[in-house]
Amino acid sequence: MLRRICNIISALLAVVLLALASVLIIPYFMGYTELAVLTGSMQPTLPVGTLIYVKETDPAQLDVGDVVTYRLDGDTMVTHRVIEINPEAQTLITQGDANEDPDGEITFDRIVGKMDFSIPYLGYISMNIRTPIGIISICGVLVVIILLTFIPEIFSKDEEEEKKDKPAEEKTE
């Protein structure tokens, strides 16, 4: 019974880890950039903690209403909705769904890409998995899976020894 319980728990943990790994890694190989939403400027469409997948897109192919990510400065990126496009000037104007004012003109060369899909709350995991605590947590889960594999064997050896000792005691009495 203990073996069955440990196997079920370790299988569930392994499935969860594999699912998270596939959601976080496979899109990267498909050309997506994954980003976590850090502010509430796109609420309720993209709540804080949402993981978004952005794919490089030709800015000329964008339409009003698309959600795009652009570079603000350095490594800072912003994801907002396109509200106006000026193809001649090669600029567009975006605005967060929760913001009252537009962001101003953004040149096409600052566009990172268009958001294709998102997964709510997974951004929290994506952000924290790269921290020392996140790495320790993953290692801890792996250790638990390994322990769950060996615990039934440890206890079954003890039970076997007890069974061997009992018949010997009964014979001497």
Sequence and secondary structure as in RCSB ss.txt:
>XXXX:A:sequence
MLRRICNIISALLAVVLLALASVLIIPYFMGYTELAVLTGSMQPTLPVGTLIYVKETDPAQLDVGDVVTYRLDGD
TMVTHRVIEINPEAQTLITQGDANEDPDGEITFDRIVGKMDFSIPYLGYISMNIRTPIGIISICGVLVVIILLTF
IPEIFSKDEEEEKKDKPAEEKTE
>XXXX:A:secstr
 HHHHHHHHHHHHHHHHHHHHHHHHHHHHTTEEEEE  SSTTTTTS TT EEEEE   GGG  TT EEEEEEETT
EEEEEEEEEEETTTTEEEEE TT SS   EEEGGGEEEEEEEEETTHHHHHHHTTSHHHHHHHHHHHHHHHHHHH
HHHHHHHHHHHHHHHHHHHHHH 
